[in-house]
Amino acid sequence: MNRYGRVDLLIIDELAYMEVDRRASKPLFQILTKREEKHSIAITSNQSVSG
């Protein structure tokens, strides 16, 4: 967790590629909130906005 919180830019590729269950979403949410307003995050997906 600390490793992902320290990098200057965190790139999360294909976030919508697989469905994320509740157990897996908790650490992802923790990483995102730890980085909030401190470091950059880039999230990509091939899904349409409506998808």
All heavy atoms as atom14 arrays in JSON, in Angstrom:
{
  "sequence": "MNRYGRVDLLIIDELAYMEVDRRASKPLFQILTKREEKHSIAITSNQSVSG",
  "atom14_mask": [
    [1, 1, 1, 1, 1, 1, 1, 1, 0, 0, 0, 0, 0, 0],
    [1, 1, 1, 1, 1, 1, 1, 1, 0, 0, 0, 0, 0, 0],
    [1, 1, 1, 1, 1, 1, 1, 1, 1, 1, 1, 0, 0, 0],
    [1, 1, 1, 1, 1, 1, 1, 1, 1, 1, 1, 1, 0, 0],
    [1, 1, 1, 1, 0, 0, 0, 0, 0, 0, 0, 0, 0, 0],
    [1, 1, 1, 1, 1, 1, 1, 1, 1, 1, 1, 0, 0, 0],
    [1, 1, 1, 1, 1, 1, 1, 0, 0, 0, 0, 0, 0, 0],
    [1, 1, 1, 1, 1, 1, 1, 1, 0, 0, 0, 0, 0, 0],
    [1, 1, 1, 1, 1, 1, 1, 1, 0, 0, 0, 0, 0, 0],
    [1, 1, 1, 1, 1, 1, 1, 1, 0, 0, 0, 0, 0, 0],
    [1, 1, 1, 1, 1, 1, 1, 1, 0, 0, 0, 0, 0, 0],
    [1, 1, 1, 1, 1, 1, 1, 1, 0, 0, 0, 0, 0, 0],
    [1, 1, 1, 1, 1, 1, 1, 1, 0, 0, 0, 0, 0, 0],
    [1, 1, 1, 1, 1, 1, 1, 1, 1, 0, 0, 0, 0, 0],
    [1, 1, 1, 1, 1, 1, 1, 1, 0, 0, 0, 0, 0, 0],
    [1, 1, 1, 1, 1, 0, 0, 0, 0, 0, 0, 0, 0, 0],
    [1, 1, 1, 1, 1, 1, 1, 1, 1, 1, 1, 1, 0, 0],
    [1, 1, 1, 1, 1, 1, 1, 1, 0, 0, 0, 0, 0, 0],
    [1, 1, 1, 1, 1, 1, 1, 1, 1, 0, 0, 0, 0, 0],
    [1, 1, 1, 1, 1, 1, 1, 0, 0, 0, 0, 0, 0, 0],
    [1, 1, 1, 1, 1, 1, 1, 1, 0, 0, 0, 0, 0, 0],
    [1, 1, 1, 1, 1, 1, 1, 1, 1, 1, 1, 0, 0, 0],
    [1, 1, 1, 1, 1, 1, 1, 1, 1, 1, 1, 0, 0, 0],
    [1, 1, 1, 1, 1, 0, 0, 0, 0, 0, 0, 0, 0, 0],
    [1, 1, 1, 1, 1, 1, 0, 0, 0, 0, 0, 0, 0, 0],
    [1, 1, 1, 1, 1, 1, 1, 1, 1, 0, 0, 0, 0, 0],
    [1, 1, 1, 1, 1, 1, 1, 0, 0, 0, 0, 0, 0, 0],
    [1, 1, 1, 1, 1, 1, 1, 1, 0, 0, 0, 0, 0, 0],
    [1, 1, 1, 1, 1, 1, 1, 1, 1, 1, 1, 0, 0, 0],
    [1, 1, 1, 1, 1, 1, 1, 1, 1, 0, 0, 0, 0, 0],
    [1, 1, 1, 1, 1, 1, 1, 1, 0, 0, 0, 0, 0, 0],
    [1, 1, 1, 1, 1, 1, 1, 1, 0, 0, 0, 0, 0, 0],
    [1, 1, 1, 1, 1, 1, 1, 0, 0, 0, 0, 0, 0, 0],
    [1, 1, 1, 1, 1, 1, 1, 1, 1, 0, 0, 0, 0, 0],
    [1, 1, 1, 1, 1, 1, 1, 1, 1, 1, 1, 0, 0, 0],
    [1, 1, 1, 1, 1, 1, 1, 1, 1, 0, 0, 0, 0, 0],
    [1, 1, 1, 1, 1, 1, 1, 1, 1, 0, 0, 0, 0, 0],
    [1, 1, 1, 1, 1, 1, 1, 1, 1, 0, 0, 0, 0, 0],
    [1, 1, 1, 1, 1, 1, 1, 1, 1, 1, 0, 0, 0, 0],
    [1, 1, 1, 1, 1, 1, 0, 0, 0, 0, 0, 0, 0, 0],
    [1, 1, 1, 1, 1, 1, 1, 1, 0, 0, 0, 0, 0, 0],
    [1, 1, 1, 1, 1, 0, 0, 0, 0, 0, 0, 0, 0, 0],
    [1, 1, 1, 1, 1, 1, 1, 1, 0, 0, 0, 0, 0, 0],
    [1, 1, 1, 1, 1, 1, 1, 0, 0, 0, 0, 0, 0, 0],
    [1, 1, 1, 1, 1, 1, 0, 0, 0, 0, 0, 0, 0, 0],
    [1, 1, 1, 1, 1, 1, 1, 1, 0, 0, 0, 0, 0, 0],
    [1, 1, 1, 1, 1, 1, 1, 1, 1, 0, 0, 0, 0, 0],
    [1, 1, 1, 1, 1, 1, 0, 0, 0, 0, 0, 0, 0, 0],
    [1, 1, 1, 1, 1, 1, 1, 0, 0, 0, 0, 0, 0, 0],
    [1, 1, 1, 1, 1, 1, 0, 0, 0, 0, 0, 0, 0, 0],
    [1, 1, 1, 1, 0, 0, 0, 0, 0, 0, 0, 0, 0, 0]
  ],
  "atom14_positions": [
    [[0.82, -1.19, 0.0], [0.0, 0.0, 0.0], [0.86, 1.25, 0.0], [0.58, 2.18, -0.74], [-0.9, 0.03, 1.23], [-2.07, -0.87, 1.14], [-3.22, -0.25, -0.08], [-4.7, -0.7, 0.67], [0.0, 0.0, 0.0], [0.0, 0.0, 0.0], [0.0, 0.0, 0.0], [0.0, 0.0, 0.0], [0.0, 0.0, 0.0], [0.0, 0.0, 0.0]],
    [[1.88, 1.28, 0.85], [2.73, 2.46, 0.93], [3.45, 2.72, -0.38], [3.64, 3.86, -0.77], [3.74, 2.31, 2.06], [3.07, 2.41, 3.41], [2.07, 3.09, 3.56], [3.61, 1.71, 4.38], [0.0, 0.0, 0.0], [0.0, 0.0, 0.0], [0.0, 0.0, 0.0], [0.0, 0.0, 0.0], [0.0, 0.0, 0.0], [0.0, 0.0, 0.0]],
    [[3.85, 1.67, -1.06], [4.55, 1.81, -2.34], [3.69, 2.57, -3.36], [4.18, 3.46, -4.04], [4.9, 0.43, -2.87], [5.6, 0.43, -4.18], [5.9, -0.99, -4.6], [6.42, -1.01, -5.94], [6.64, -2.11, -6.61], [6.39, -3.27, -6.06], [7.1, -2.06, -7.83], [0.0, 0.0, 0.0], [0.0, 0.0, 0.0], [0.0, 0.0, 0.0]],
    [[2.43, 2.23, -3.46], [1.55, 2.89, -4.42], [1.2, 4.31, -3.99], [0.82, 5.13, -4.81], [0.27, 2.08, -4.64], [0.55, 0.73, -5.25], [0.28, -0.43, -4.55], [1.08, 0.63, -6.52], [0.53, -1.67, -5.11], [1.34, -0.61, -7.08], [1.06, -1.74, -6.38], [1.32, -2.96, -6.93], [0.0, 0.0, 0.0], [0.0, 0.0, 0.0]],
    [[1.32, 4.59, -2.73], [1.03, 5.92, -2.23], [2.18, 6.9, -2.45], [1.98, 8.11, -2.39], [0.0, 0.0, 0.0], [0.0, 0.0, 0.0], [0.0, 0.0, 0.0], [0.0, 0.0, 0.0], [0.0, 0.0, 0.0], [0.0, 0.0, 0.0], [0.0, 0.0, 0.0], [0.0, 0.0, 0.0], [0.0, 0.0, 0.0], [0.0, 0.0, 0.0]],
    [[3.38, 6.4, -2.71], [4.55, 7.26, -2.82], [4.95, 7.64, -4.24], [5.64, 8.63, -4.43], [5.76, 6.58, -2.17], [5.68, 6.51, -0.67], [7.0, 6.05, -0.1], [7.53, 4.86, -0.75], [7.49, 3.64, -0.23], [6.96, 3.44, 0.94], [8.0, 2.63, -0.89], [0.0, 0.0, 0.0], [0.0, 0.0, 0.0], [0.0, 0.0, 0.0]],
    [[4.56, 6.88, -5.24], [5.0, 7.18, -6.61], [4.39, 8.49, -7.09], [3.29, 8.87, -6.66], [4.67, 6.03, -7.59], [5.43, 4.78, -7.24], [3.19, 5.74, -7.64], [0.0, 0.0, 0.0], [0.0, 0.0, 0.0], [0.0, 0.0, 0.0], [0.0, 0.0, 0.0], [0.0, 0.0, 0.0], [0.0, 0.0, 0.0], [0.0, 0.0, 0.0]],
    [[5.1, 9.2, -7.96], [4.61, 10.5, -8.45], [3.36, 10.36, -9.3], [2.45, 11.19, -9.23], [5.7, 11.2, -9.26], [6.86, 11.65, -8.4], [6.65, 11.9, -7.2], [7.98, 11.74, -8.92], [0.0, 0.0, 0.0], [0.0, 0.0, 0.0], [0.0, 0.0, 0.0], [0.0, 0.0, 0.0], [0.0, 0.0, 0.0], [0.0, 0.0, 0.0]],
    [[3.32, 9.32, -10.14], [2.17, 9.11, -11.01], [1.77, 7.64, -10.94], [2.57, 6.76, -11.24], [2.5, 9.48, -12.46], [1.45, 9.13, -13.51], [0.14, 9.86, -13.26], [1.97, 9.43, -14.91], [0.0, 0.0, 0.0], [0.0, 0.0, 0.0], [0.0, 0.0, 0.0], [0.0, 0.0, 0.0], [0.0, 0.0, 0.0], [0.0, 0.0, 0.0]],
    [[0.54, 7.38, -10.55], [0.0, 6.03, -10.52], [-0.91, 5.87, -11.73], [-1.85, 6.65, -11.91], [-0.79, 5.79, -9.24], [-1.44, 4.41, -9.1], [-0.38, 3.32, -9.04], [-2.33, 4.37, -7.87], [0.0, 0.0, 0.0], [0.0, 0.0, 0.0], [0.0, 0.0, 0.0], [0.0, 0.0, 0.0], [0.0, 0.0, 0.0], [0.0, 0.0, 0.0]],
    [[-0.61, 4.9, -12.59], [-1.42, 4.65, -13.78], [-2.18, 3.35, -13.56], [-1.58, 2.3, -13.35], [-0.55, 4.55, -15.04], [0.23, 5.85, -15.24], [-1.41, 4.21, -16.25], [1.25, 5.81, -16.35], [0.0, 0.0, 0.0], [0.0, 0.0, 0.0], [0.0, 0.0, 0.0], [0.0, 0.0, 0.0], [0.0, 0.0, 0.0], [0.0, 0.0, 0.0]],
    [[-3.5, 3.44, -13.63], [-4.35, 2.27, -13.51], [-4.96, 2.06, -14.89], [-5.79, 2.84, -15.34], [-5.44, 2.48, -12.44], [-4.78, 2.79, -11.09], [-6.34, 1.25, -12.35], [-5.75, 3.17, -10.0], [0.0, 0.0, 0.0], [0.0, 0.0, 0.0], [0.0, 0.0, 0.0], [0.0, 0.0, 0.0], [0.0, 0.0, 0.0], [0.0, 0.0, 0.0]],
    [[-4.52, 1.01, -15.56], [-4.92, 0.74, -16.94], [-6.04, -0.28, -16.97], [-6.01, -1.28, -16.25], [-3.7, 0.23, -17.72], [-3.96, 0.14, -19.19], [-4.82, 0.89, -19.71], [-3.31, -0.68, -19.86], [0.0, 0.0, 0.0], [0.0, 0.0, 0.0], [0.0, 0.0, 0.0], [0.0, 0.0, 0.0], [0.0, 0.0, 0.0], [0.0, 0.0, 0.0]],
    [[-7.02, -0.02, -17.8], [-8.15, -0.93, -18.02], [-8.93, -1.22, -16.74], [-9.19, -2.38, -16.39], [-7.67, -2.25, -18.65], [-7.23, -2.11, -20.08], [-8.34, -1.67, -21.01], [-9.53, -1.9, -20.72], [-8.02, -1.08, -22.05], [0.0, 0.0, 0.0], [0.0, 0.0, 0.0], [0.0, 0.0, 0.0], [0.0, 0.0, 0.0], [0.0, 0.0, 0.0]],
    [[-9.3, -0.18, -16.03], [-10.02, -0.35, -14.78], [-11.35, -1.07, -15.0], [-11.74, -1.9, -14.19], [-10.27, 1.01, -14.12], [-10.94, 0.96, -12.76], [-10.07, 0.24, -11.76], [-11.26, 2.35, -12.26], [0.0, 0.0, 0.0], [0.0, 0.0, 0.0], [0.0, 0.0, 0.0], [0.0, 0.0, 0.0], [0.0, 0.0, 0.0], [0.0, 0.0, 0.0]],
    [[-12.03, -0.82, -16.07], [-13.34, -1.44, -16.31], [-13.24, -2.77, -17.04], [-14.25, -3.35, -17.41], [-14.22, -0.48, -17.1], [0.0, 0.0, 0.0], [0.0, 0.0, 0.0], [0.0, 0.0, 0.0], [0.0, 0.0, 0.0], [0.0, 0.0, 0.0], [0.0, 0.0, 0.0], [0.0, 0.0, 0.0], [0.0, 0.0, 0.0], [0.0, 0.0, 0.0]],
    [[-12.03, -3.29, -17.23], [-11.85, -4.55, -17.97], [-12.51, -5.72, -17.23], [-13.15, -6.55, -17.83], [-10.36, -4.83, -18.17], [-10.08, -6.08, -18.94], [-10.37, -6.16, -20.3], [-9.54, -7.19, -18.32], [-10.12, -7.31, -21.02], [-9.27, -8.34, -19.03], [-9.56, -8.4, -20.38], [-9.32, -9.55, -21.07], [0.0, 0.0, 0.0], [0.0, 0.0, 0.0]],
    [[-12.35, -5.76, -15.91], [-12.95, -6.82, -15.12], [-13.79, -6.19, -14.0], [-13.48, -5.11, -13.52], [-11.88, -7.71, -14.47], [-11.08, -8.51, -15.45], [-9.98, -9.69, -14.64], [-8.98, -8.62, -13.65], [0.0, 0.0, 0.0], [0.0, 0.0, 0.0], [0.0, 0.0, 0.0], [0.0, 0.0, 0.0], [0.0, 0.0, 0.0], [0.0, 0.0, 0.0]],
    [[-14.81, -6.89, -13.61], [-15.63, -6.42, -12.5], [-14.84, -6.57, -11.2], [-14.2, -7.59, -10.97], [-16.91, -7.24, -12.43], [-17.91, -6.71, -11.45], [-19.22, -7.45, -11.54], [-19.67, -7.72, -12.66], [-19.79, -7.74, -10.48], [0.0, 0.0, 0.0], [0.0, 0.0, 0.0], [0.0, 0.0, 0.0], [0.0, 0.0, 0.0], [0.0, 0.0, 0.0]],
    [[-14.86, -5.55, -10.38], [-14.13, -5.56, -9.11], [-15.13, -5.85, -7.99], [-16.12, -5.14, -7.84], [-13.43, -4.2, -8.86], [-12.71, -4.2, -7.53], [-12.47, -3.89, -10.0], [0.0, 0.0, 0.0], [0.0, 0.0, 0.0], [0.0, 0.0, 0.0], [0.0, 0.0, 0.0], [0.0, 0.0, 0.0], [0.0, 0.0, 0.0], [0.0, 0.0, 0.0]],
    [[-14.87, -6.92, -7.24], [-15.78, -7.24, -6.14], [-15.51, -6.35, -4.93], [-14.55, -5.6, -4.89], [-15.69, -8.72, -5.77], [-14.35, -9.13, -5.18], [-13.48, -8.27, -4.97], [-14.18, -10.33, -4.91], [0.0, 0.0, 0.0], [0.0, 0.0, 0.0], [0.0, 0.0, 0.0], [0.0, 0.0, 0.0], [0.0, 0.0, 0.0], [0.0, 0.0, 0.0]],
    [[-16.37, -6.43, -3.95], [-16.29, -5.57, -2.77], [-14.96, -5.74, -2.03], [-14.36, -4.77, -1.58], [-17.45, -5.87, -1.84], [-17.51, -4.98, -0.62], [-18.72, -5.29, 0.23], [-19.97, -4.93, -0.41], [-20.57, -3.76, -0.28], [-20.03, -2.84, 0.48], [-21.69, -3.5, -0.89], [0.0, 0.0, 0.0], [0.0, 0.0, 0.0], [0.0, 0.0, 0.0]],
    [[-14.48, -6.96, -1.91], [-13.23, -7.23, -1.19], [-12.04, -6.6, -1.89], [-11.15, -6.06, -1.25], [-13.03, -8.74, -1.04], [-11.94, -9.12, -0.08], [-11.82, -10.61, 0.02], [-11.27, -11.08, -1.24], [-11.39, -12.31, -1.71], [-12.07, -13.2, -1.04], [-10.86, -12.66, -2.85], [0.0, 0.0, 0.0], [0.0, 0.0, 0.0], [0.0, 0.0, 0.0]],
    [[-12.02, -6.62, -3.2], [-10.92, -6.04, -3.97], [-11.03, -4.53, -4.06], [-10.02, -3.85, -4.23], [-10.88, -6.64, -5.37], [0.0, 0.0, 0.0], [0.0, 0.0, 0.0], [0.0, 0.0, 0.0], [0.0, 0.0, 0.0], [0.0, 0.0, 0.0], [0.0, 0.0, 0.0], [0.0, 0.0, 0.0], [0.0, 0.0, 0.0], [0.0, 0.0, 0.0]],
    [[-12.22, -4.0, -3.96], [-12.39, -2.56, -4.11], [-11.89, -1.78, -2.89], [-11.5, -0.63, -3.01], [-13.85, -2.21, -4.39], [-14.66, -2.54, -3.29], [0.0, 0.0, 0.0], [0.0, 0.0, 0.0], [0.0, 0.0, 0.0], [0.0, 0.0, 0.0], [0.0, 0.0, 0.0], [0.0, 0.0, 0.0], [0.0, 0.0, 0.0], [0.0, 0.0, 0.0]],
    [[-11.87, -2.4, -1.73], [-11.45, -1.7, -0.51], [-9.99, -1.24, -0.6], [-9.72, -0.07, -0.36], [-11.68, -2.58, 0.71], [-11.37, -1.87, 2.01], [-11.71, -2.72, 3.21], [-11.38, -1.97, 4.49], [-11.73, -2.73, 5.67], [0.0, 0.0, 0.0], [0.0, 0.0, 0.0], [0.0, 0.0, 0.0], [0.0, 0.0, 0.0], [0.0, 0.0, 0.0]],
    [[-9.01, -2.12, -0.95], [-7.63, -1.64, -1.06], [-7.46, -0.6, -2.18], [-6.7, 0.35, -2.03], [-6.8, -2.88, -1.36], [-7.7, -4.03, -1.28], [-9.09, -3.55, -1.12], [0.0, 0.0, 0.0], [0.0, 0.0, 0.0], [0.0, 0.0, 0.0], [0.0, 0.0, 0.0], [0.0, 0.0, 0.0], [0.0, 0.0, 0.0], [0.0, 0.0, 0.0]],
    [[-8.2, -0.75, -3.28], [-8.13, 0.23, -4.35], [-8.61, 1.59, -3.85], [-7.96, 2.61, -4.09], [-8.97, -0.22, -5.55], [-9.06, 0.76, -6.71], [-7.67, 1.02, -7.29], [-10.0, 0.24, -7.77], [0.0, 0.0, 0.0], [0.0, 0.0, 0.0], [0.0, 0.0, 0.0], [0.0, 0.0, 0.0], [0.0, 0.0, 0.0], [0.0, 0.0, 0.0]],
    [[-9.7, 1.62, -3.14], [-10.22, 2.87, -2.57], [-9.22, 3.48, -1.59], [-9.01, 4.69, -1.58], [-11.56, 2.61, -1.88], [-12.17, 3.84, -1.28], [-12.79, 4.77, -2.1], [-12.12, 4.07, 0.08], [-13.34, 5.93, -1.55], [-12.67, 5.21, 0.63], [-13.29, 6.14, -0.18], [0.0, 0.0, 0.0], [0.0, 0.0, 0.0], [0.0, 0.0, 0.0]],
    [[-8.57, 2.66, -0.78], [-7.59, 3.15, 0.18], [-6.41, 3.81, -0.54], [-5.92, 4.85, -0.12], [-7.09, 2.02, 1.08], [-8.13, 1.57, 2.07], [-7.67, 0.36, 2.85], [-6.86, -0.43, 2.39], [-8.21, 0.2, 4.05], [0.0, 0.0, 0.0], [0.0, 0.0, 0.0], [0.0, 0.0, 0.0], [0.0, 0.0, 0.0], [0.0, 0.0, 0.0]],
    [[-5.94, 3.19, -1.62], [-4.83, 3.76, -2.39], [-5.24, 5.1, -2.99], [-4.5, 6.08, -2.92], [-4.38, 2.79, -3.5], [-3.7, 1.56, -2.88], [-3.45, 3.48, -4.5], [-3.47, 0.44, -3.86], [0.0, 0.0, 0.0], [0.0, 0.0, 0.0], [0.0, 0.0, 0.0], [0.0, 0.0, 0.0], [0.0, 0.0, 0.0], [0.0, 0.0, 0.0]],
    [[-6.43, 5.15, -3.58], [-6.89, 6.4, -4.21], [-7.06, 7.52, -3.19], [-6.67, 8.65, -3.45], [-8.19, 6.16, -4.97], [-8.09, 5.2, -6.16], [-9.46, 4.99, -6.8], [-7.08, 5.68, -7.18], [0.0, 0.0, 0.0], [0.0, 0.0, 0.0], [0.0, 0.0, 0.0], [0.0, 0.0, 0.0], [0.0, 0.0, 0.0], [0.0, 0.0, 0.0]],
    [[-7.62, 7.21, -2.04], [-7.8, 8.26, -1.04], [-6.48, 8.69, -0.41], [-6.31, 9.86, -0.06], [-8.78, 7.82, 0.08], [-8.32, 6.61, 0.67], [-10.18, 7.64, -0.46], [0.0, 0.0, 0.0], [0.0, 0.0, 0.0], [0.0, 0.0, 0.0], [0.0, 0.0, 0.0], [0.0, 0.0, 0.0], [0.0, 0.0, 0.0], [0.0, 0.0, 0.0]],
    [[-5.52, 7.77, -0.31], [-4.2, 8.13, 0.23], [-3.49, 9.12, -0.69], [-2.77, 10.0, -0.26], [-3.36, 6.88, 0.42], [-2.02, 7.14, 1.05], [-1.29, 5.86, 1.34], [-0.01, 6.18, 2.09], [0.64, 4.98, 2.6], [0.0, 0.0, 0.0], [0.0, 0.0, 0.0], [0.0, 0.0, 0.0], [0.0, 0.0, 0.0], [0.0, 0.0, 0.0]],
    [[-3.72, 8.98, -1.99], [-3.07, 9.83, -2.98], [-3.83, 11.14, -3.22], [-3.3, 12.05, -3.83], [-2.97, 9.08, -4.31], [-2.12, 7.84, -4.22], [-2.01, 7.18, -5.57], [-1.42, 8.08, -6.54], [-0.12, 8.3, -6.68], [0.72, 7.67, -5.93], [0.33, 9.13, -7.59], [0.0, 0.0, 0.0], [0.0, 0.0, 0.0], [0.0, 0.0, 0.0]],
    [[-5.04, 11.24, -2.75], [-5.91, 12.38, -3.02], [-5.22, 13.7, -2.69], [-4.7, 13.9, -1.6], [-7.19, 12.25, -2.19], [-8.19, 13.33, -2.45], [-9.43, 13.14, -1.6], [-9.41, 12.38, -0.62], [-10.43, 13.78, -1.93], [0.0, 0.0, 0.0], [0.0, 0.0, 0.0], [0.0, 0.0, 0.0], [0.0, 0.0, 0.0], [0.0, 0.0, 0.0]],
    [[-5.2, 14.59, -3.68], [-4.64, 15.94, -3.58], [-3.14, 15.97, -3.27], [-2.61, 17.01, -2.89], [-5.41, 16.76, -2.54], [-6.85, 16.98, -2.91], [-7.6, 17.86, -1.93], [-6.94, 18.56, -1.14], [-8.83, 17.85, -1.96], [0.0, 0.0, 0.0], [0.0, 0.0, 0.0], [0.0, 0.0, 0.0], [0.0, 0.0, 0.0], [0.0, 0.0, 0.0]],
    [[-2.46, 14.84, -3.42], [-1.02, 14.8, -3.16], [-0.22, 14.36, -4.37], [0.85, 14.88, -4.63], [-0.72, 13.85, -2.0], [-1.32, 14.27, -0.69], [-1.07, 13.24, 0.38], [-1.82, 13.63, 1.64], [-1.87, 12.55, 2.6], [0.0, 0.0, 0.0], [0.0, 0.0, 0.0], [0.0, 0.0, 0.0], [0.0, 0.0, 0.0], [0.0, 0.0, 0.0]],
    [[-0.73, 13.39, -5.11], [-0.03, 12.83, -6.26], [-1.02, 12.6, -7.39], [-2.23, 12.53, -7.18], [0.63, 11.5, -5.89], [1.61, 11.59, -4.77], [2.85, 12.15, -4.91], [1.52, 11.2, -3.48], [3.48, 12.1, -3.75], [2.7, 11.53, -2.86], [0.0, 0.0, 0.0], [0.0, 0.0, 0.0], [0.0, 0.0, 0.0], [0.0, 0.0, 0.0]],
    [[-0.49, 12.43, -8.59], [-1.33, 12.26, -9.77], [-1.76, 10.81, -9.95], [-1.04, 9.89, -9.61], [-0.57, 12.71, -11.02], [-0.26, 14.07, -10.93], [0.0, 0.0, 0.0], [0.0, 0.0, 0.0], [0.0, 0.0, 0.0], [0.0, 0.0, 0.0], [0.0, 0.0, 0.0], [0.0, 0.0, 0.0], [0.0, 0.0, 0.0], [0.0, 0.0, 0.0]],
    [[-2.96, 10.66, -10.53], [-3.51, 9.34, -10.86], [-4.05, 9.42, -12.28], [-4.77, 10.36, -12.63], [-4.67, 8.95, -9.92], [-4.22, 8.97, -8.46], [-5.22, 7.58, -10.3], [-5.38, 8.84, -7.48], [0.0, 0.0, 0.0], [0.0, 0.0, 0.0], [0.0, 0.0, 0.0], [0.0, 0.0, 0.0], [0.0, 0.0, 0.0], [0.0, 0.0, 0.0]],
    [[-3.71, 8.44, -13.1], [-4.26, 8.33, -14.45], [-5.01, 7.0, -14.53], [-4.44, 5.96, -14.21], [-3.18, 8.38, -15.51], [0.0, 0.0, 0.0], [0.0, 0.0, 0.0], [0.0, 0.0, 0.0], [0.0, 0.0, 0.0], [0.0, 0.0, 0.0], [0.0, 0.0, 0.0], [0.0, 0.0, 0.0], [0.0, 0.0, 0.0], [0.0, 0.0, 0.0]],
    [[-6.28, 7.05, -14.91], [-7.1, 5.85, -15.03], [-7.57, 5.74, -16.47], [-8.12, 6.7, -17.01], [-8.31, 5.9, -14.07], [-7.82, 6.01, -12.62], [-9.19, 4.67, -14.25], [-8.92, 6.22, -11.61], [0.0, 0.0, 0.0], [0.0, 0.0, 0.0], [0.0, 0.0, 0.0], [0.0, 0.0, 0.0], [0.0, 0.0, 0.0], [0.0, 0.0, 0.0]],
    [[-7.34, 4.57, -17.07], [-7.75, 4.38, -18.46], [-8.74, 3.23, -18.57], [-8.78, 2.35, -17.72], [-6.55, 4.06, -19.38], [-6.03, 2.78, -19.03], [-5.47, 5.11, -19.25], [0.0, 0.0, 0.0], [0.0, 0.0, 0.0], [0.0, 0.0, 0.0], [0.0, 0.0, 0.0], [0.0, 0.0, 0.0], [0.0, 0.0, 0.0], [0.0, 0.0, 0.0]],
    [[-9.54, 3.27, -19.63], [-10.47, 2.21, -19.9], [-10.89, 2.3, -21.37], [-10.96, 3.39, -21.92], [-11.71, 2.33, -19.01], [-12.67, 1.38, -19.38], [0.0, 0.0, 0.0], [0.0, 0.0, 0.0], [0.0, 0.0, 0.0], [0.0, 0.0, 0.0], [0.0, 0.0, 0.0], [0.0, 0.0, 0.0], [0.0, 0.0, 0.0], [0.0, 0.0, 0.0]],
    [[-11.16, 1.17, -21.97], [-11.69, 1.16, -23.33], [-13.21, 1.2, -23.33], [-13.83, 1.2, -24.37], [-11.2, -0.07, -24.09], [-9.75, 0.07, -24.48], [-9.24, 1.16, -24.61], [-9.08, -1.05, -24.65], [0.0, 0.0, 0.0], [0.0, 0.0, 0.0], [0.0, 0.0, 0.0], [0.0, 0.0, 0.0], [0.0, 0.0, 0.0], [0.0, 0.0, 0.0]],
    [[-13.81, 1.2, -22.15], [-15.26, 1.27, -22.03], [-15.73, 2.67, -22.39], [-15.05, 3.66, -22.11], [-15.69, 0.95, -20.6], [-15.47, -0.46, -20.18], [-16.56, -1.37, -20.68], [-17.68, -0.95, -20.93], [-16.23, -2.64, -20.86], [0.0, 0.0, 0.0], [0.0, 0.0, 0.0], [0.0, 0.0, 0.0], [0.0, 0.0, 0.0], [0.0, 0.0, 0.0]],
    [[-16.91, 2.75, -22.94], [-17.5, 4.06, -23.2], [-17.96, 4.65, -21.87], [-18.15, 3.94, -20.89], [-18.69, 3.94, -24.15], [-19.73, 3.2, -23.52], [0.0, 0.0, 0.0], [0.0, 0.0, 0.0], [0.0, 0.0, 0.0], [0.0, 0.0, 0.0], [0.0, 0.0, 0.0], [0.0, 0.0, 0.0], [0.0, 0.0, 0.0], [0.0, 0.0, 0.0]],
    [[-18.17, 5.95, -21.85], [-18.62, 6.6, -20.62], [-19.94, 6.04, -20.18], [-20.19, 5.81, -18.99], [-18.71, 8.13, -20.83], [-19.31, 8.79, -19.61], [-17.33, 8.7, -21.12], [0.0, 0.0, 0.0], [0.0, 0.0, 0.0], [0.0, 0.0, 0.0], [0.0, 0.0, 0.0], [0.0, 0.0, 0.0], [0.0, 0.0, 0.0], [0.0, 0.0, 0.0]],
    [[-20.84, 5.76, -21.11], [-22.15, 5.22, -20.77], [-22.04, 3.77, -20.31], [-22.93, 3.27, -19.62], [-23.11, 5.3, -21.96], [-22.6, 4.52, -23.04], [0.0, 0.0, 0.0], [0.0, 0.0, 0.0], [0.0, 0.0, 0.0], [0.0, 0.0, 0.0], [0.0, 0.0, 0.0], [0.0, 0.0, 0.0], [0.0, 0.0, 0.0], [0.0, 0.0, 0.0]],
    [[-20.93, 3.07, -20.67], [-20.76, 1.67, -20.28], [-20.22, 1.57, -18.9], [-20.32, 0.58, -18.22], [0.0, 0.0, 0.0], [0.0, 0.0, 0.0], [0.0, 0.0, 0.0], [0.0, 0.0, 0.0], [0.0, 0.0, 0.0], [0.0, 0.0, 0.0], [0.0, 0.0, 0.0], [0.0, 0.0, 0.0], [0.0, 0.0, 0.0], [0.0, 0.0, 0.0]]
  ]
}
